[in-house]
Amino acid sequence: MMSKFSAYNFKGQKALVRVDFNVPLNDQCEITDDSRMKATIPTINKILNDGGSVILMSHLGRPKEGPSDEYSLKHLVHHLSELLNQSAVGSQQSAVGSQQSAVGSQQSAVGSQQSAVGNQQPVTVLFANDCIGEQAYLTAKMMRPGEVLLLENLRFHKEEEKGDPGFAEKLSKLGDVWVNDAFGTAHRAHASTAVIARFFPVEKRMFGLLMEKEVANAEKVLHNAEKPFVAIIGGAKVSDKILIIENLLNTATDIIIGGGMAYTFIKAEGGDIGSSLCEDDRVGIALEIMRKAEAKGVCIHLPSDSIIADKFAADAMTSDAPSNNIPDDWMGLDIGPNACEQFCNVIKRSKTILWNGPMGVFEMHNFQHGTKAVATAIAAATQKGSFSLVGGGDSVSAVNQFGFADKVSYISTGGGAMLEYFEGKKLPGISAVEGDNR
């Protein structure tokens, strides 16, 4: 069945698209990871190819004091233009030129790299120095089919995060149809991600292609997982993952727990964990989770051994020890070789794999082996036909760092959103589109 977005004809329509362009920038305001931008290009292209125009709205970072150059989306314009025009380039690439557009006296000229292939028109990317107001409205009104307008950072207005209806209504006046393609912000009831939906009729609000894929893949794991189903949960704190683990007890056959959070569980079993990270106030909950798992027939796997260090540093002295017998003043910073083998065996026999969170401090070379071993095992299982979903900032970073991005079934762009989805929560950005039909 064709999706609502795919079936919709955007010809002559101005599509107001919420994207997640919250990309990392270096000190020179250069993009260091454009994966979130790339992920939404198919949605933009579908609208443009139909003969519509696209108005993009996003946040960037957490600006505290209103507008600032550091968090301006103007730094994304040139690269967005390159991505859109590269995506239009087939095997017969023709000339690449550049065009500048200047809108209003307050807007500086924005370079827009363009390419033309046969009759394919180059994509012009405009920029508005605010997301509401006269310039934004005028620019949107004057847009022609095939053009893209990037609005300034939504969070320059405090009303965005407050979910202010008046602000949402002002945004809604920019477009004829609202498309939510920002899964990474779907767990926020912000003006542009949820509240804005009330100002569009049901037939004129929909998911973009990225959002459709995110929801479909999450649903496949959460409700239609082929067994055995292993959930690999890592990271620093049990408190961040309690709800997801409890919800997964209803569907998973195995739950692997690694990273700093594993030591709270090991301490709950009476183990000696040295100076390893531990949330003492969560020891009782960890013990309760293990009892629930046993009652439900879910096997929880904790690391049998650990790579330990005498301090939290890249140049620390290292050794290995049983995870439940770590010497005083030493801390576990990665899973050990036995745990790697133990975890990888579970992964390789699983038909469905969910991974959220690293097995250790993989940013430091001495403590990345466990996370890399898990990534390798997931890739191997996927190659043999298992379905693998990777989500959460650190897990995605690890997959990319170790070169496995194209060797897993799906990589989610939404960290917090994916986490809350697997906790069983209803996400405002999804409910706003689906309404009562969910």
C-alpha positions in Angstrom: 0.0 0.0 0.0 1.4 3.4 -1.0 2.1 5.8 1.8 0.2 9.0 2.3 3.3 11.0 1.4 4.1 9.0 -1.7 0.5 9.2 -2.9 0.3 13.0 -2.4 0.9 15.2 -5.4 2.8 18.4 -4.3 2.5 20.1 -7.7 2.0 23.8 -7.0 2.1 23.3 -3.2 4.4 24.8 -0.7 5.4 22.1 1.7 6.4 23.1 5.2 8.8 20.4 6.2 10.1 19.9 9.8 13.6 18.3 9.5 16.2 17.4 12.0 19.2 19.4 10.8 20.7 19.5 14.3 24.1 18.5 13.0 27.5 18.9 14.7 29.7 21.8 13.7 33.3 22.4 14.4 34.9 25.7 15.6 34.8 27.0 12.0 31.1 26.2 11.8 31.8 23.4 9.3 29.5 20.3 9.4 31.4 17.3 10.8 28.6 14.8 10.2 25.9 15.4 7.6 24.0 12.0 8.0 20.9 13.7 9.3 20.8 16.0 6.3 21.4 13.2 3.8 18.6 11.2 5.4 15.9 13.7 4.5 17.0 14.4 0.8 14.6 11.8 -0.7 11.7 13.6 1.0 12.7 17.0 -0.4 13.3 15.5 -3.8 9.9 13.9 -4.0 8.2 17.3 -3.4 10.5 19.1 -5.9 10.0 16.4 -8.5 6.2 16.7 -8.2 6.5 20.4 -9.0 6.3 21.8 -5.5 8.5 24.0 -3.4 10.0 23.2 0.0 10.2 25.3 3.2 12.5 23.6 5.7 12.4 24.3 9.4 14.8 22.9 12.0 16.6 23.7 15.3 20.3 23.6 15.8 21.9 23.2 19.2 20.6 24.8 22.4 20.8 28.5 22.0 20.1 30.1 25.4 20.1 33.8 24.6 18.2 34.1 21.4 19.8 34.5 18.0 23.6 33.9 17.7 25.9 33.2 14.8 27.1 30.0 16.4 23.7 28.4 16.1 22.6 29.9 12.8 21.4 27.5 10.1 23.0 29.8 7.5 26.1 27.6 8.0 24.1 24.7 6.4 22.9 26.4 3.3 25.9 25.7 1.0 26.2 22.1 1.9 22.4 21.5 1.6 22.6 23.0 -1.9 25.4 20.6 -2.7 23.6 17.6 -1.4 20.4 18.4 -3.3 22.1 19.0 -6.6 24.4 16.0 -6.2 21.3 13.9 -5.7 20.0 15.2 -9.0 23.1 14.2 -10.8 23.0 10.9 -12.7 25.6 9.3 -14.8 25.5 12.1 -17.3 26.6 14.9 -15.1 26.8 18.3 -16.7 28.0 21.7 -15.8 28.0 22.8 -12.2 27.6 26.5 -11.6 26.8 28.7 -8.7 24.0 31.1 -8.1 23.5 33.7 -5.4 20.2 34.8 -4.0 19.7 37.8 -1.7 16.4 38.3 0.0 15.7 41.5 2.0 18.1 44.1 3.2 19.0 42.1 6.4 20.0 38.9 4.5 23.5 38.4 3.2 24.0 36.7 -0.2 23.9 32.9 0.1 25.9 30.8 -2.4 23.9 28.0 -3.9 25.8 25.4 -5.8 23.9 24.0 -8.7 24.1 21.4 -11.4 22.0 20.6 -14.4 21.4 17.2 -15.9 19.5 17.1 -19.2 16.2 18.8 -18.5 16.7 18.5 -14.7 16.5 22.0 -13.3 19.2 23.0 -10.7 17.9 23.4 -7.1 18.1 26.9 -5.7 18.4 27.1 -1.9 17.2 30.3 -0.3 17.7 31.4 3.3 15.5 33.5 5.6 17.1 35.2 8.6 14.1 34.3 10.8 11.6 31.5 10.8 8.6 33.9 11.1 8.2 37.5 10.3 8.0 39.6 7.2 11.1 38.4 5.4 10.2 34.7 5.9 6.6 35.2 4.7 7.6 37.3 1.7 10.3 34.8 0.6 7.9 31.9 1.0 5.2 33.7 -0.9 7.5 34.5 -3.9 8.9 30.9 -4.1 8.7 29.1 -7.4 8.3 25.3 -7.9 11.6 23.6 -7.5 13.0 26.1 -5.0 14.0 25.3 -1.4 13.8 27.8 1.5 15.7 27.1 4.8 14.4 29.1 7.7 16.5 30.3 10.6 16.9 28.3 13.8 13.5 27.7 15.4 15.0 27.8 18.9 15.9 31.4 18.5 12.3 31.8 19.6 11.6 30.4 23.1 8.0 29.8 22.0 9.3 26.8 20.0 10.3 24.6 22.9 7.3 25.8 25.0 5.0 24.5 22.3 3.3 27.9 22.0 0.1 27.6 19.8 0.5 31.3 18.6 4.0 30.6 17.4 2.9 27.3 15.7 0.2 29.2 13.9 2.6 31.8 12.6 4.8 29.0 11.3 1.8 27.2 9.7 1.1 30.3 7.5 4.3 29.6 5.5 3.1 26.5 3.8 0.1 24.7 2.3 0.9 21.3 3.7 2.9 20.2 6.8 5.3 17.3 6.5 7.1 15.9 9.7 10.3 14.2 8.7 12.2 14.8 12.0 12.1 11.6 13.9 14.9 12.8 16.1 12.6 15.4 17.6 9.4 13.4 17.6 9.5 12.9 21.4 9.2 16.7 21.9 5.8 18.4 22.0 7.3 21.5 20.4 5.5 24.1 18.3 7.0 22.8 15.0 7.0 19.1 15.8 3.5 18.6 17.1 1.4 21.7 18.0 1.5 23.0 14.4 -0.5 20.0 13.2 -3.8 21.5 14.5 -3.5 24.3 11.9 -3.5 21.8 9.0 -6.4 19.6 7.9 -5.8 15.8 8.3 -5.2 15.4 4.6 -2.5 18.1 4.6 -0.3 16.7 7.4 1.8 13.6 7.0 5.1 11.9 7.6 8.0 12.3 5.2 9.9 9.3 3.8 12.5 9.3 6.6 9.8 9.4 9.3 7.9 6.6 7.6 11.0 4.4 7.6 11.9 5.2 11.2 8.4 4.3 12.4 8.2 1.2 10.2 11.5 -0.2 11.4 10.9 0.6 15.0 7.4 -1.1 14.8 9.0 -4.2 13.1 11.4 -4.6 16.1 8.9 -3.7 18.9 5.9 -5.6 17.7 6.9 -8.0 14.9 10.3 -9.2 15.9 11.3 -12.6 14.6 12.7 -14.7 17.5 15.3 -15.1 18.9 15.3 -11.4 19.5 18.3 -9.8 21.3 18.3 -6.3 22.7 21.8 -5.0 23.3 21.7 -2.1 25.9 24.8 -0.2 26.9 25.8 3.2 28.1 26.7 4.8 31.4 23.5 4.9 33.5 20.8 2.3 34.4 18.5 5.3 35.1 18.6 6.2 31.4 17.6 2.7 30.3 15.3 1.3 33.0 12.0 1.9 31.1 13.4 0.5 27.8 14.7 -2.6 29.5 11.4 -3.2 31.3 9.4 -2.8 28.1 11.7 -5.1 26.2 11.1 -7.8 28.8 7.7 -8.3 27.0 9.2 -9.0 23.6 12.9 -9.9 23.7 14.3 -13.4 24.3 17.7 -12.1 25.4 18.9 -8.8 26.8 22.7 -8.0 26.7 23.7 -5.3 29.2 27.1 -3.7 28.8 28.8 -0.3 29.4 29.0 1.4 32.7 25.4 0.5 33.6 26.4 -3.2 33.8 28.2 -2.7 37.1 25.0 -1.6 38.9 23.5 -5.0 37.9 26.7 -6.8 38.9 26.7 -5.1 42.3 23.0 -6.1 42.7 24.1 -9.7 42.4 26.7 -9.2 45.2 29.7 -8.6 43.0 32.8 -6.5 43.9 33.1 -3.8 41.2 36.0 -1.7 42.6 35.5 1.9 41.6 33.5 1.1 38.5 30.5 3.4 37.7 27.6 2.4 39.8 24.2 4.0 40.7 23.8 2.8 44.2 20.2 4.1 44.3 19.3 1.9 41.4 20.8 -1.4 42.7 17.4 -2.4 44.0 15.7 -1.7 40.7 18.4 -3.7 38.8 17.8 -6.7 41.0 14.0 -6.3 40.4 14.6 -6.3 36.7 16.6 -9.5 36.8 13.8 -11.2 38.8 11.2 -10.0 36.3 13.3 -11.3 33.5 13.7 -14.7 35.1 9.9 -14.9 35.7 9.3 -14.1 32.0 11.9 -16.4 30.7 14.1 -13.6 29.3 17.8 -14.2 29.6 19.8 -11.2 30.8 23.5 -11.4 29.9 26.0 -9.4 32.0 29.7 -9.3 31.0 31.6 -12.1 32.7 34.8 -10.2 32.6 36.0 -6.6 32.1 38.9 -4.6 30.9 39.8 -2.6 33.9 41.9 0.6 34.4 43.5 2.4 37.4 41.9 5.7 36.2 39.5 7.0 33.7 42.0 8.1 31.0 43.4 7.0 27.7 46.8 6.4 29.2 45.6 4.5 32.2 47.2 1.2 33.3 45.0 -1.7 32.1 44.3 -5.3 33.0 41.4 -7.7 32.9 39.4 -9.2 35.7 36.1 -11.0 36.4 33.4 -8.4 36.4 32.3 -9.4 39.8 35.8 -9.3 41.3 37.4 -6.0 40.3 40.1 -4.8 42.8 39.6 -1.6 44.8 40.5 1.6 43.0 40.2 -0.1 39.6 37.3 0.4 37.3 35.7 -1.5 34.4 35.9 0.5 31.2 35.1 -2.2 28.6 33.9 -5.8 28.4 36.6 -8.4 28.5 37.5 -11.1 25.9 35.2 -13.8 27.5 32.3 -11.4 27.6 33.0 -10.5 23.9 32.7 -14.2 23.0 29.7 -14.6 25.2 27.8 -11.7 23.7 28.8 -12.4 20.1 27.5 -15.9 20.3 24.1 -14.6 21.5 24.0 -12.0 18.7 25.0 -14.5 16.0 22.1 -16.9 16.8 19.5 -14.0 16.9 17.1 -13.2 14.1 16.2 -9.7 15.3 18.8 -7.4 16.9 18.3 -4.0 18.6 21.4 -2.1 19.7 21.3 1.0 21.9 24.5 2.0 23.7 28.2 1.1 23.6 29.9 -1.7 25.6 32.6 0.6 27.0 34.4 3.9 26.6 34.9 3.2 22.9 36.2 6.8 22.3 39.5 5.7 23.9 41.4 3.2 21.9 42.2 0.9 24.8 38.5 0.4 25.6 36.9 0.1 22.2 37.4 -3.6 21.6 34.1 -4.7 23.2 32.0 -2.2 21.2 33.8 -3.1 18.0 33.3 -6.9 18.6 29.6 -6.3 19.1 29.4 -4.2 15.9 31.2 -6.9 14.0 28.9 -9.6 15.3 25.8 -7.6 14.4 27.2 -7.1 10.8 27.9 -10.8 10.5 24.4 -11.8 11.7 22.8 -9.2 9.4 24.7 -10.7 6.4 23.2 -14.1 7.2 19.7 -12.7 7.2 19.0 -11.2 10.6 17.3 -7.9 11.0 19.3 -5.3 12.9 18.3 -1.9 14.1 20.9 0.5 15.6 19.9 3.6 17.4 21.2 6.1 19.9 24.0 8.6 19.3 26.9 6.6 20.7 25.8 3.3 18.9 25.5 5.1 15.6 28.9 6.8 16.1 30.4 3.4 16.8 28.9 1.8 13.7 30.2 4.7 11.6 33.6 4.8 13.2 34.2 1.1 12.7 32.9 1.1 9.1 29.7 -1.0 9.6 27.1 1.6 8.6 26.2 -0.2 5.4 26.3 -3.7 7.0 23.3 -3.3 9.4 19.7 -3.3 8.4 18.7 0.2 9.6 20.4 3.0 11.5 17.9 5.3 13.3 18.5 9.1 13.2 16.6 9.6 16.5 18.5 9.0 19.7 16.1 10.2 22.5 13.1 9.6 20.2 14.0 6.0 19.5 14.7 5.4 23.2 11.3 6.7 24.2 9.6 4.8 21.4 11.0 1.5 22.7 10.0 2.5 26.2 6.4 2.2 24.9 5.7 6.0 25.0 3.5 7.7 22.6 5.6 10.3 20.7 4.0 13.7 20.2 5.5 14.1 16.7 3.9 10.9 15.6 0.6 11.3 17.4 0.2 14.8 15.8 0.2 13.2 12.4 -1.6 10.0 13.1 -4.2 11.5 15.4 -6.7 9.1 16.6 -5.9 6.6 13.9 -2.8 5.3 15.6 
